[in-house]
Structures are given as structure tokens and as C-alpha cells.
Amino acid sequence: AYGRLGASDEAIADAARRAQLDGMISGLPAGYDTIIGERGVKLSGGQKQRLAIARMFLKNPPILILDEATSALDTETEREIQKSLAELAEGRTTLVIAHRLATIRGADRIVVVSESGVVEQGSHSELLRAGGIYRRLHDAQHLVSSR
């Protein structure tokens, strides 16, 4: 397994389950032994993201850097994976880069960056109260998602 060479089948299956891949894998002709092609050419964008997340669960690094980690996922799958990512992030430094504010809502500190640099920082509730860029983005995304 690319996340951790020599990982047991049980550890690989656990990482796949935590990344919401187990259902998809069980539907493949050869299950975990299915060849998915170089760079996962036979996988959808969301499946590729979930595979990268499974590798992260398997590796269990001391620092996580998540760059749009759930951007290709549907809302329901994103919500499930966010729970697992929160579990994985517990007790370690995690840097999350995201355009979907739901992805970063629970962060201890959110830093809003524009072309001119850092423009705001604080918790979700602090940034909403401040009424700046973060609030405008939040309101716009909330309006779109409620339609």
C-alpha cells in the first residue's frame, strides 16, 4: 500500500472504510486487487480524492496538509469524511486549504487570504461577527446551498 509499505490487509481495509471507499472497492471485479491504472485513470475525481484520503489514514502523519481534500465529493460523502478527518486531525497540526467554508468551519483558527495577503483571521463565529470577506463568502455559499 502506498500510504505505508508493508501495511496489513486489515489496516488497508480500515483506511478504505474511514475514507468511505469500502463500498466502491467491494463492487470492483477483484476488490482490493483490482488494477486501477496509472494515476487512477479508471477512477472518478471523487474516488481519487477518497483514495488519497485513505492513504493519509494509513500513513498517519504527524502533520496534515489538506489542499481541497474534499472538493470533488458530494455533500453527504464530504460530511462523512469530515468526521473521519476530524478524528485523524485530533492531536496534530493540520493545515486545511479550502474554498468550501463548510470544510473549515470547525477549525481552531481560520486565515482568510486574498491577493493582497492575510485579510482576516479568527474562529468561524469570530469571522462571521466581524462582517468582512469571510462573512460575505459564508452568506453567498449558504444561499447557494439552501436553493
N, C-alpha and C positions, 0 to 999 in steps of 0.2 A: 504494500500500500504506500502511495506516495507521501502521505502525511507522516507516516512512521514506518520505516522499513522494518520488517520482521514482526509487525503487529499481528496479533492473533485474529482468527476469523470472528471471534466473539467481540473483540474491540472494534473491528471494522464494521460489523453489523450494528453495534451500539452507536457508532459515529453516524452511520447512514440513517438510523432511526431518529436520532436527535436532529438531523438536518432534513427530516421529512422526505427521505429518499427511499425508505424501505418498501413502500407500496409500488413505486415505479420499478425498483430493482426486481421485486418478486414477479413482475409482469414481463420481464425480459426473457428471451428464449433460454439463456444459460445462466440466469440470475446474476450472481456476483462474478461469474466467469465470462460474461458477455464482453466482447471487444467493442468498444465504443468509438474507435477510430482515433487518429492523431488529433490532439486538441479537442476531443469530444465532438467531432463533426456530426455524429449521429444523435446528439442531444440538443434539446431546445435551450434557449438562453437561460430560462429559469432553472432547468435541470443542471446546466453548467454551474450556475451560482450555488445551487444546493450541494453539488459535488465539492466545490471549493470550500464551502462551509463545513462539510463532513471531514475534509482533510484537516481543517483547523481544529475541529473537535478531537481528531485523532492525534494531532501533534501536541495539543495542549500547551501553547507557548506562554511565556511569562508576560509578554506584551502583545496586544492585539491591535492591528491596524485594519479597519474595515472601510473600504472605499466603495460606496454604493453597493454594499453587500446584499441588499435585498431589493434592489431597484427593478429587477426583471421578474419579480414574483407577484402573484395576485395578492390582494389584501388579506385574505384568510390565511394563506400559507405564510405570508410575511408575519402575521400576528403570532402564529405558532412558532416560527423560527426565532422571532424576537424574544420569546420566553426562554428558548434554549440559549440564545446568545447572551441574555442577561445572566443566566446561570454560569456560562463559561466566563463572562467578564468579571464575575464576583472575585474580589481579592487581587485583581491585577489591573494594570494600566491599560485602558482601552481608548483608542482614538477612532472616532467614527466620522466619516465624511459622507454627508447625505444631503440630497435636495428635498426628500420627503421628510417633513418635520416629525411625522409620527415615529420615524426611525430613531430620532434623538430625544424625544420628549422626556424620557426618564433619566437623561444624563445629569451628572452632578453639576457640570458646567458646560454651557453651550457657547461657542465662539462664532459670531457672525462675521464673515469675511466678504468684502466687496473688492472691486478692482483697486480701491484706494487703501486696502488693508483691513485691519480689525476695526469694525464699527460698533459692535455691541458684544457684551458677554454677561452671562449670568445663568440662573436656572430658567427652566421653561416659564414658570409663573412670574419670575422677576422680569423676564424679557417681554412677556405679554403685558404686564403692568406699565413697562417703560413706553409702550406705544410706538416703537420705532420700526425698523425694517422687518425684524423677526415677527412682530405683531401683524404687519401687513401681509407677509408671506403666510403666516398661520391662518389669517382670516380668508385669504384667497384660496388656500388649499382646502380649508374646511368647507367653504362654499361649494367648491367643485365636487368634493366627496359626498356632500349631502344631496346632490342632484340625482 
